[in-house]
Amino acid sequence: MKSDLLNTLKKQLSIELEQEHVDFQAIAELNKKILECDKSSVRFSIDARHIHRLGFELVGRQETALSELIKNAYDADATEVRIDFVAFDKPGGVLTIADDGSGMTEETIRSSWMRLSTNDKELSPISDRFKRSRAGRKGIGRFAVERLGKELILESGVIGETQGVRVQFNWDDVFKPDVDIGMLTFSVERFDKPPEAHGTKLTIVTMRDRWTEAQLKRVWKSVILLQPPYKVRRTYRGKALVKNKGVEPDPGFSVVINGKNSDEVRMEFSLDKTFLDQRLARISGHIDKDGHAHILLESKRLGFTDQITLDRNFDLVGVSTFEADYFIYSSELIEGFSSRTAQDVGAEYGGIRLYRDGFRVLPYGEPRDDWLRLAYDTGRRSLLIPASNNNFFGQVELASDENVLLEETSSREGLIENEAFAQLADFVRGGLEWAAMRVAAARERKQTAGQKDFTSKRGKPSERVKKIFEDVSATSIQSGSSGGNAVPVDVLKDAQEEVQKIVESFEQEQEQREKVHLRYEELLRILASLGTSIAVFSHEIRGALNGFSGSILNLKGLLTDLGAKDKAKKPIDDVEASLSQLNDLASYVMSLIAHTAKREKNEIAIHSVITEFVSQFKHYLDTRQVEFEVTIDPPYLRTTSMHRSEIDSVLFNFLTNSIKAMDRANTGNRKIKISADREGEFVRIGFQDTGTGVDPAIADKIFDAFFTTHQYGDDELVGPGSGLGLKIVSDIASANSGHVRLGDTEQGFNCRFDFLVPAAKAQQ
C-alpha cells in the first residue's frame, strides 16, 4: 500500500516536471507528500500561525518593534530613515518606513529576509559601506512588522539596478493554523527605478493599534534614546576600519517622523545642558582586560576627586564602561530650577540605560525598571543616602565582540540574566553606591542604617525647619512685599517639601530605632530568664554527672569481675569521652555563672582567661577536628576593670561564629587562632579562623542587632544564629570604652575580629 502511494506520487511529480509551464506550488506539495512516505525518519515542520505568535511574544511593545526596524535601516548603511503615520489616531491606519540604505536584491530577500532566524548579521557583523557595527540581530525584523500591522508591502532596490523588488504579505489571511509555513508562497513583482536609487521601503497597512499623540511622544523618546545621549567613548568594532584608506566616513544617521527630524526633536527631549550642569558629581567606571573595575568620582561642587578599584574580579563581563551624573534634589544643591522641577526631570529621564554596539537595550533605565535594585534598597532604607534610579542620569556601554557573554534575549527586551549579567549589575551598582556614599561622607551625612558612631552635623530637625522658614521670609523681603505674601508658589512648594522630608526622615529614624530597641530589650529579657534556668540546670546536671561518673567506675569493676573488660573497652572509652565533654561544658557554664553573680568589676588577666577558655573547649574542638593556636604577648596583659563574664562572652561568640564559618567553607583546613597583644593604650584580642570570611557587601551590617547569615544549626554548641552575637560583643566593647572591628588576617586565615578594651592603668 505504501509502495503504491509512493509510486503514484512519483508519477505525478514526473508529469509536473515535464509541463511546459511548471507549477512550482504543485511540485512543492508533491515533494512534501513524498517526504511523508519516509517512515524511517522524522522532520520538523512549522505551523504558519507561529509567525503571529512570535510577532506578539518576541516583540511585545510597539516602541520595540519600531526600534528594531530603525536598527535594520542603520545596519543597511542608511543615512536617513523616514517614518510616516497616516490616520494613526485609530486602528487601521498606515505606517511607512523608508530608508536610503543599501537595499536588498531578489536573492537577498529569498535567502535572508524570507529565512527565519538567519545568522547573516552574525556572519557579517560589520556593514559594507560605513563599517558600522550592526545592531539588529536574530532576524526578527519580519516579526516586528507583523506586530505593527496586518499587511506589509516590502519594496527594495540596490544601486546600479534599473528594477526593484516588491513582495506583499497578508499576515492574518495567509498565516493560518494547520498550514505548513514552507507551503506558503508570495508573488514577487518587479518595478522600474532609476539606477542611482537604493534603499528599502516598508508599508504597513491596517495597523493593529491606534497611536495617540502621547504614544508618538513616547516613540520619539524611544528613538532619541535609541543611541547614547552622552558621547560614546568606546571604539566599537568597525570604527577602526574607517581610518583605513578608501573607506568612506560615516556621515551619521537621522530619523524623520511625520516630517520632524530627530535632530530638531532631540532638543525637546534632551537633558538641557543647564540642567546637567547642576550635577553634584560625575561618576565613571571601567572594567579593564583583566577584569578589574576602576571607579572615578569628580565633584566640582564639593571640591574633591576620588577613585577606587573594587575588591572583586569581573572576569566574565569583558571590557566595558559606564558614566553617570549624580543629582540630589535639594534646594541648596539646585540652582536655576525648583527642586520640584528637577525631581520631575529625574522621574522622566533618570536611570542607568544600557547600550550595546551603540544602540539601546530596553528596558534598562525605564522609569519603573530597577535592574540595579537602587529603588528597592533606598525604599527599605538599607541605603539612607539619595541613591534611587532618578538620582542618576547615565549609561553603560557594551560591545558584542568584547562582551560576548552578555547576549540579548530573543525578544530584544533585556539581556539574558546569566552570571556575566549579574557581574555587570554588581559592577555598575557597586560603583554608583560607593560614589554616592563618598559624596554623603563629604557632606557629613549618614550613609547606612547600620553605620556606627555617626553624629549628624545637619543640626536638629527644629533648627533645620527654622532655617527653611528664614529663607522663605528672606525671599519675601527681596520680592518687595511688606506683607510677605509675594513668595513665589514654587518656593513655597519647595519649602513644604523640605519640611515634609525632614519630618518623615526624623519619624522613620525614630521608628527604626524604636523597633530595634524593643526587639533587643525583648530578647535580653528572654536571655535573662534563660540565664536563671541555666544556673539551676547547670547545678543539677553537675550532680547528675558526678553520679554518672561513679556508675561508670562501678560498671568497669563489674566488667573486670566478669572478664569482659577488654571487650567493653571501646564502648566504655566512648562513654567516658562524652562524659568528659559534658563536664567541660558544665564547668564553663558554672564558671560563667559564678563570675556573673559577683557583679563587681576587676582588672582581667588575659592569659588565664584565654587559657581556661581553651581548656574547657579543647575536647569539643578535638572532636570537630579544629586545630587551636594561642599567642599572648606579653603574658602579663591585663584589661581595665570589667566583668570577667564579659570576656568569656566575647570569646564564646567569636568561637561559635568561627565554627559556623568553617562549616560553611566545608574545608579540611579547620584552624582557629586566638592572640592577645597591645595596641597603644588598648589590649587587643584577635580571633582568626579559616572559614568563609565576611563578604565586604555586609561588612557594615554584621554588628547590627538581629543581622545573621546563619539561620539554622545542627551543632549542640553553636546552635542557630540569632543575629545578636556580634551585637553583644560590640556593646561589651562600647560599655568598656573600647571597640570591635574586622581586622587584617595573617597568612592562612580568612577572617579576623579584633576586640579592643583599655589596658589596666598600671600597664598604660
N, C-alpha and C positions, 0 to 999 in steps of 0.2 A: 504493500500500500504506500509506504513511504517512498519506495523506489519509483512507483508510478507518478506520484505528485512531483517528485524532483525532475523526472524526465519531461513531464508536461511543462513545467516552468522553464526548463532549458530550451524547449522548442519555442515557447512564446518569446523568450529573450532573443533567440536567433532571428525570429521573424521581425522583431522590433529593430534589431541592429541592421537588418537588410533594407529597411524602409528608406526611401529617398529623403523624406523629411523625418528626421529622428525625433521621437517623443521622449525627451530626457526624463520627464517625470514618470512615464510608464516604465522606463528602464530602471529607475531608482527603486520603484515599488517592487518590480520583479526581483531585483537584486536582494532587497530586504527579505522577500519571501523565500528565496533560495538559501539565504543565510540561516533562516529559521529552521530549515531542514537539517541543519548540522546539530545532531543530538549529542555529539561528543564534547561540546564546549558551550560556554555561555558568554554573552556580550552585554555590556552596559548600553542602555538607551536613556534618553532624556525626554520627559514629558514637556511638550511645548509650553504648558502653563507655568513651568518652572521660571521662565523669563519674568513673568509678572510677580511671582513670589520673591525672586531676587531683587527686582526693582524696588519693592517696598521694604524688604528686610535688610538688604545691603545698604540702601540709600534711604534712610528714614526721614530726613528733613529736606525741604525744598532748597535751603541755602547750600546744603552739602552737595546736592545734585548739580546745582548751578556752578558751584565752585569747581567741581570735578570737570565740567565741560570747559570752564575757563582755563584750567590747568592743561587740558588737552590742546587748546589753542596755543598756549605758551610753549608746550613741548614741540609743537609743529613749527616753531620759529616765527610765529605771528608777532607783528609789532602792535597790532590793534585788534580787539575783538569788540564787535558791536552787538548789543543786546537790545531788542525792541519788543515791548509788550503791547499787544493790541487787544482792547476790550478785556483788560485784565481784572476788572473790578468784580467779575463773576466767573464761575466755572464755564469753560467752553471757549475761552479766548485763544489767541495765537501768540506764540513766543518764537522769535527768530534770533539765532546766534550765528553770526558770520565773522570769520576771521580772514586775515591776509597771509596765512601761513603757507607751508609748502604744499598742502593739499594731498590728495590720495589718487593713485591710479586705480583702474578697474582691478588689477591684480592685487593691489594693497587692500582694497575693500574685501576681495574674496578671501585672501589669506590671513588678514589681520582683523579687520573690523567685524567680519562675519564669524570669526572664530572666538568662542568663549574663553575667557581667562588666558589669553595669549601672553606669552612671556617676551614679546617683541621688545618692550621697553627695558626689560632686564638684560636682554642680549645686546641692546643698543642704548645704554643709559645716557649717552651724550647726543644732543641734537646735531644734525648735519651742518647747518648754516652758521649759527651763532655759538655753537658749542655749549648750549645750556644744559644744566643738569636736569634731566627730565623729572617732573614732579608727579605726573599721573602714572598709576601702576595698576596691575591686576586686571586690566581690560574691562573696567566696569562702566565705561562711558555710555555704552548702549543701555545699561540698566538705569543710568541717570536720566536719559531722555524718556525712557518708559515710565519712570516715576513722575515726570513732569506733565506728560500728556498722553492721549490715546493714540495719536498718529504721529509719524515722523516722515519728513521728506529730507533725505540726505543728498546734498549736491556737493561735488568736489572736483577740483581740477588742478593740474600741475603746470608749471611754466614750460613753455615751448610746445605744448599740445594745443590743437585747434578745437578739441572737443573735451567736454567734461562728462562726468558720470552722475546719473540720478537714480536713486533707489527709494521706493516708498514702502513704509512699514505701517500696518494697521495692527497695533498690539492686541487690542481686545477681541477683534473679529477673527484673527488668524491664529493667535497663540492660545489655543483652547486645550482643555484637558483631554487625555486619551489620544493625543496626536503626537507622533514622534517628531521631535524638532528637526531631525535630519530630512524629513519628508516635505518640509515647508519650502516653498520657492517664492522668490520675489523678482519681479521683472526689472531688468537693467535697461535704462534709457540713456541715450547719448544726446547731448545738446552742444550747439556751436558756441565757441567763446574765443576771445582774442588770445593769441599765443602768449602774450605777456601776463594774462590774468592767472591768478593762482589763489588757492585757499579753499576753505570748507564752509558750507552754509547748512545749518540745521534749522528746519522749520517745524516746530512742534505745534500741531493742530489739536484743537479741543483739549485745552489744559484741564487737568483734573481739579485744581484748586483755584479759588479766587485769590487775587493779590491786592490787598489794601495798600494805602499809602504807608501805613505803619510797617507792613511787611516789606515793602520796597525799601524803606529806610533801613530795615534790618538786613536786607540783601546788600545794600550799599555798604553798610558797616562790615559785613562779611567779606565783600570784595576788597574794601580798603585795607582790612586787616589780614587779607589773604597772604600778603607779603609783609615782611617785618617793618614796623613803623620806625624802629631805630636803625641806624646804619649797621649793616651786616659787616662784621669784622672777619668772619671766616672766609677762607678761599675754598669754594665748593668745587667738586670735580668738574672739569670742563673749562673753568675760568682761566686756568693757567694756559690752556691751549690757545686762548685768544691772543696771547702775546706773540705766538709764533707767526712768522712771516706768511702772508697770504690768507690769514683767517680774518673774516670780516668782523669788525667790532659790533657788539650787541647794541642796537640803538634804543633799547628799552621796550617796555610793554605797557599799554594803556587799555582801559576798559571804558566803553561808552554805553550807557544805559538810557534809552529813550532820549538821546540827544545830549545827555550830560556826560562830560568827560570826567574820568576818575581823578585827574589832576585838579579839576575845579571842585569836585565834591570832596576831595581829600581835605581841603581846608575846613569844610563844615564838620567833618568827622574827626579831624586830627586833634591831638592834645596841643593846644596853643602853647607856643614857646614861653610866653609869660607865665603860664601855669606851671610848666615843667621846671621853670627856674625857682619855683617855691619848694623844690625838694629839700628835705632835711639832709639827705645823704644819697650818694651814688654807690651802689654795690655791684661788683663784678666778680665773676669766678670762672675758673677754667680747670679742666682735667687734662693733665699732660699725658704723654705717650706711655708713661709708666704707671698711670692710674692714680697719681697724686693730685689732690684737689687743693687749689690755692684760691683764697678769697681776699679781695681788696676792698676796703671801706674808705670813702673820701667824704668828708663833711666840711664844706666851707663855712656853713653857719655856726657850727660848733668849734671850728678851728682845729681839726685834727684829722690825721690819716692813720689807718692801722691795717694790718694784714695778718693772715693766719693760714697755716696749712692744716687741713682737717686730719685728724689722727686715725683715719682708716683708709683702706685702699678701694678704689672704684674701678677695678680692672676690667669689668665686663662692659662698662659704658663706652669706652673709647674716648678719643679726643673730642671735647665739647666745651661750650662756653655758655654763660648766661650773664645778663646785666639787668639791673633794676633800679628805678628811682624809689626812694623811701619817703613817705609822707606821714606826718602826724597832723590831724585836723584840729589844731588848737589855735585860738585867735592870736596868740603871741608868736606863732610859727608860720602863719599865712599872711601875706601882705598883698593888698590889691584885690582880694577875694574875701567874701564872708566865709566863715568855716562851714556854713550850711552849703554854699555853692561848691566849695571844694569837696565836701563829702558826696554831693550829688555826682560830681565828675568821677570821684573814686568808685562809686557804686556802678557807674555806667561803663567805665573803661579800665578800672583797676583789675589786677590779677597778673599772673605769670603765664604768658602764652608760649606755645611750643611751635617751632618752625623746623621743618625737615626738608633739606635741599632747597631752602629759601621759600618754602610755602608752608602755610599754617596747617597744623593738625588740630582738629576740633576733638573734644570740647574744652581743652585746657585753656584756662583764662576766661571762660564764660562766667557771667555773674554768679551762677549757682554751682559752679564747679569748684571742688575743694580738693584737688588732686594732691596738694601738699599738706593737707589736714591743718592748715593755719586757722581757718574759721572754727574748726572743731576744738582745737586746744585753747584758743583765746576765749571761745564761748564757755568752756567749762573751767576757765581761769587757771589752767595749768601754766599759761603764759599771762602775766599781768601787764605786759607791755603792749602797745598798739602794734599788732603784727598779724592782722587779718588780711584776707586777699585784697581788699580795697585800699590797703596801705601801701601796696606795691604796684608799680607800673613797669613791667619788664617782659623779657623774652628769653627763651632757651633756644640755642641754635645747634642743630644736628645735621649730619650728612650721612647718606645711606652707605657710602663706601667706608666711612670711618666709624660709624656706629651700627655695625652690621647686625647686632643682636636686638636693636630697637626697631622692630618691624611694625608697620601699621596693620590694623585688623582689616578684614575683608570689607567691612562697612565704611572704611576710611574715616571712622569717627573714633579716634584713640589708638594708642599703641597697645600691642599685646603685653599684658601685665605679667612679664616674666621677671627673673631675678635681676636682669640688666635694668629693667624699668624701675624696680624697687631701689636699685643703687642710684639711678638718676634722680629720683624723687628725694632720696636721702641727701644727695649732694646739694641740690638746689635748696631744699628745706634747711639743711644744716648751715649753709652759707647765709641765708636770709635771717635765720634765728640768731646766729652768732652776731651778725651785724646789728640787728635790732637791739639785742641785749647790750652790745658795746655802746650803742647810742644811749640807751637807758642809763647805763653806768655813768656816761659823761654828763647826762642831765640829772644825775643823782636821783634816779627813780628805782623803785623796787622792780625786780625782773621776774621772779617766780614766787609762787606761794610758799615754797619751801626754803627760800633764801634766808640764811642765818644772819643774826646780828645786824639787821638793817634798821637804820634810823632815818626816817623820812625828813628831808630838808625842805619840803614844799610848804611847811607850816601847817597849823591846824586847819581843819575844814572851815571853821568860822572866820579865820584870818583870810583864807583864800576867797571866800564869798564876799567878805568886806572889800577886798581889793577889786573884785569884779564890779561891785556897786560904785566904787570910787571912779573906776574907768568909765562907766556909763555916765556918771554925773559930769565928769570932765568933758565927755563928748557933747553933752547937753549944753555946757557953758560955751564950748567952742562953736556951737551952732548959732549962738547969739540969742537963745531963748531964756528969758529970765525965769519963766515958769518951769523950765526944764522939760517941756513936752515935745521938743523938736528932735528928740533922739530918733535916728533912722530905725525903721522897723527891723531891718536885718541885724542891726546892732543889738536891739532888744532880744531878738530871737537867739542870737549867738550867746548873749549873757544868760538867757534862760537855759539854754542847752548846757553851758558850762556849769551852772549851779546844779542842774539836774545830774550831770556826770559826777560832780563832787559828792553829792548826797548818795547817789547809787553806789559809787565806789566805796564810800565810808560804810554804808549799810552792808554791802557784800563782804567787806573785810571783817566787819564785826561778826556777821553771821557765820563766816567761815571759822573765825577764831573760837566762837561760842560752840560750834559743832565739835571741833577738835577737842576743846577743853572738856565738854561734857562726856565725850567718849573716853577721854583719858581718865577723868575722875571716876567714871563708872567702872572701868577696868581695874583701876587702882583699888577701889573698894572690894572688888571681887578677889583681887590678889591678896588684900589684907586679910579677908576672911579665910581665904585658902591657906594663908600662912599659918593661922591658928590651927586649922585642921591638920596641916602637915606636921606641926610641932607635936600634936597628940599622936598622930600616926607614927611619926619617927620614934617616939618614946616606946610605943607598943611594939613596933617592928623590931627594935633593938633587943627587947626582952625575948621576942619570939626567935630571933636569930641566935641568941645565946643558948636557948633551949634546943634549937635545931643543931647547933654545934655539938652539944652534949649527946644528942641522939646519934649523930654520926660516929662519935667515938665509941658509943656502946655497940653500934652496928658493926664497926670494924672489929671490935673484940669478939663479938658473936661469930662473925665470919671466920676469924682466926681459929676459934674453937672448933668450927665445923670443917676446917681445912679448905675453905673456899676463898681465902684471902686473895690469892693470885688471880683467880678467875674474875673476881669482882673489882680488881684494882682500877681498871679503866673507868667503869661507871662511878666508882667512889671518887676518883680524881676529878671527873667532870662535875659532880655534885659539889665538891669542895671548892672548885674554881668559881662556880656560880655563887656559892656562899660567900667567897672572898669578895666578889664584885658587889654583892648586896651590902656587905659590911663596909666597903669603901664608900658607897653612896650614902649609907646611913650615917657614917662618920662625918661625911661632908655636910649633910643636912643638919646634924646635931651641932656641928661646929658653927655653921652659919647662924642657926637659931640662938646659940649661946652668945655669939658676938653681937647679934642684933638686939638681944634682950638687955645688954649692958647700957646701951644708948649713949654712953659718953664717947667723946672723940679722943683719939690718941694719934701720935705720930706712928706711921706704919712702917715696919721693917720689910722692905720689898722682898729680900732674899727668902725670908722664912715663909712669907705668904705664898710666893710662887712655887717654892719647893714643896710645901704642903699640898697645894692645889694639884701639882703634877702627880704626886704620890697617890693622892686619893683617886685619880682617874687613870692611873697607869695601866691597871688590869683591863679596864674598858677599852683604852686606846690600843692595847696589845691585841685584843680580840678583833678590833676593827682594822688591824694591820697599819696603824698610824705611827710613824716614827716621830718622836718628840725630841726637840733640842732646846736647851735653855742656856742663855748667856746673860750674866748680870755683872756689870762693871760700872762703878766699883761695888763690891759686895755689901758695903755698909749703907747703901742708899736708904733714905727714909723720907717719907712724904710729910707734908704739913698735917696738922691734926685733922683726922677724918674718921669715919666709921670703918672698921675692918671689913664689915659685911659689904661695903660698897666696892672695895677692891675685888672681893670674891665674886660679886655680881658682874663686874666688868669682865673678869676672866671667863666666867661661865658663859656669858652671852657671846663673847668672841669665840669660845670653843664650839658652841652649838652652831654658830654661823659657819665656821670653818668645816665642820663635819658635813653640813648640808651642801656647801660649795664643792667639796671633794666628791661627794656622792653624785652631784650633777655632772662634774667633769668626767666621772667614770674612768679614772686613770689608775694605773698600778702604783704611781708615784704619790703616795699619801704621806705628807710631811707637814709638821707644824713646828714653828719656831717662836718661842717667847724670849724677848730680850728686854733688858732694863738698863738705862743709862741716864746721863744728864744732858739736858738741852737748855743752856743758860741757867735760869733760876728754877727750871722745872725738872721733875722726874718724868722720864718718858718710858712708858711701857709699850713695846711694839709686839704685835701679834700677826704672824705671817703664815700663809698656807699655800698649798699647790692646787687650790680649787679653780673655779671658773673665773675668778676676778670680778670686778664691778664694771658694768657697762658704763662708759662715760656719759651716755644719754640719761642715766638715772643717778649719777653721782651726787647731784644736789638734792635728791629726794630721800636717800637711804636713811637719814637721821630724822625724817618726819614720822610722827605718830601714825601707826597703822599701815605704813608702807612696807610691803613684803613681796618678795619674788618667790617665796616658798609656801605653797598653800596646803601641803599635806606632809605627813611624816610617818614612816613605819619603824622608826627607831625609838627605843624605850627612853633614850636620854634627850635627843634633840627635839622630838615631837613636832607638831605643826608650827608654822610661822604665824605669830600674832601681829607682827609689824610694830612691836614695842621694844624689842631687844636693844637695838642701836639708839632708839629714842631714850631709853633708860640710861644707857651709857653716856649719851650726850648730856642728859640732865645731871647725872652724877658729876661729870666734869665741870659743868657750869656752876653747880652748887658749891664746888670747892675751888672756884676761881681758876679753873683750867679749861681745856677744850679737847675735842677729839677730831681726828681727821683721817682721810685716806693718805697713806704715806708712800714713799718710793720703795719698791721691793728690792731685795737682794737677788742675786742670780739664783735661778732655780725655783723662785716663788712667784706666784701670780697675783697675790693680794696682800696688802699690809694695812692694818689700822694702828694708829698711834694715839695712845691715851696719855694726856699730859696734865699733871697737877703740880702745884708749887712744892718745892723740896722743903724739908724741915729747916727752920730758921738758922739752926746751927750749921747747916750744910750750904746755905746760900752765900 
